[in-house]
Amino acid sequence: MIPDHLTTAMAIGGAAAATYGLRLGGLLLADHLPQSGAFRRLMDALPGCILVALVAPGILAAGPWGIAAAGVTAICAARTGSTFLAMAVGMAIIAVQRQVF
């Protein structure tokens, strides 16, 4: 049986190697990818898709308050251009909701 601390170290090392490998692979392959066309549009949209896939379940799990906070955050970000301010407003809405309701 492998000790817990060794298993943890192996998991961290594996995650670090995978992350480094993906980044290195992206750098090495970037010059060989199409710079225009449908594939380029897909690659440009991918970070937003990943963000939505990660954030949407949390928003929906928070219920109507989470949806409202996300909406206000999006409006704040669009109007002010400040991501930090928008995130602070969204977190404040959820914090108030959790304390009051």
C-alpha positions in Angstrom: 0.0 0.0 0.0 1.3 3.4 -0.9 1.4 6.0 1.9 -1.1 8.9 1.7 1.6 11.6 1.4 3.2 9.8 -1.5 -0.1 9.4 -3.3 -0.8 13.1 -2.8 2.7 14.0 -4.1 2.1 11.8 -7.1 -1.2 13.4 -7.8 0.2 16.9 -7.6 3.2 15.9 -9.8 0.9 14.3 -12.4 -1.4 17.4 -12.5 1.7 19.6 -12.9 3.1 17.4 -15.7 -0.2 17.4 -17.5 -0.6 21.2 -17.2 3.0 21.8 -18.4 2.5 19.3 -21.2 -0.7 20.9 -22.4 0.9 24.4 -22.4 4.0 23.2 -24.1 2.0 21.3 -26.7 -0.1 24.5 -27.4 3.0 26.5 -27.9 4.6 24.0 -30.2 1.4 23.5 -32.2 0.3 27.1 -32.4 2.3 27.9 -35.6 0.7 24.9 -37.4 -2.9 25.8 -36.7 -5.0 27.8 -39.2 -4.9 31.6 -38.7 -8.3 32.2 -40.3 -11.5 30.6 -41.1 -13.9 28.5 -39.0 -11.2 26.8 -36.9 -9.8 30.2 -35.9 -13.3 31.4 -34.9 -13.8 28.2 -32.8 -10.5 28.8 -31.0 -11.3 32.4 -30.3 -14.7 31.4 -28.8 -13.3 28.5 -26.8 -12.1 30.4 -23.6 -15.6 31.9 -23.2 -17.2 28.5 -23.7 -15.0 26.9 -21.0 -15.7 29.8 -18.6 -19.5 29.3 -19.1 -19.2 25.6 -18.6 -17.4 26.1 -15.3 -19.5 28.9 -14.0 -23.0 28.1 -15.2 -23.6 25.1 -12.8 -22.7 27.3 -9.8 -25.0 30.0 -10.9 -27.9 27.6 -11.5 -27.2 25.9 -8.1 -27.5 29.2 -6.4 -31.1 29.6 -7.7 -32.8 32.8 -8.5 -30.3 34.9 -6.5 -27.4 33.4 -8.4 -29.0 34.1 -11.7 -29.8 37.7 -10.6 -26.2 38.2 -9.3 -24.8 36.8 -12.6 -27.0 39.2 -14.6 -26.1 42.2 -12.5 -22.4 41.2 -12.8 -22.7 41.0 -16.6 -24.4 44.4 -16.8 -21.8 46.0 -14.4 -19.0 44.6 -16.5 -20.5 45.8 -19.7 -21.2 49.3 -18.4 -18.0 49.9 -16.4 -15.5 47.8 -18.2 -14.1 46.7 -14.8 -14.0 43.0 -14.2 -13.0 43.5 -10.6 -15.9 45.8 -9.8 -18.3 43.5 -11.6 -17.1 40.5 -9.6 -17.2 42.5 -6.3 -20.9 43.5 -7.0 -21.9 39.9 -7.8 -20.2 38.6 -4.7 -21.8 41.3 -2.6 -25.3 40.3 -3.8 -24.7 36.7 -2.9 -23.2 37.7 0.5 -26.1 39.9 1.4 -28.6 37.2 0.2 -26.9 34.6 2.4 -26.9 36.8 5.5 -30.4 38.2 5.1 -32.4 35.4 3.6 
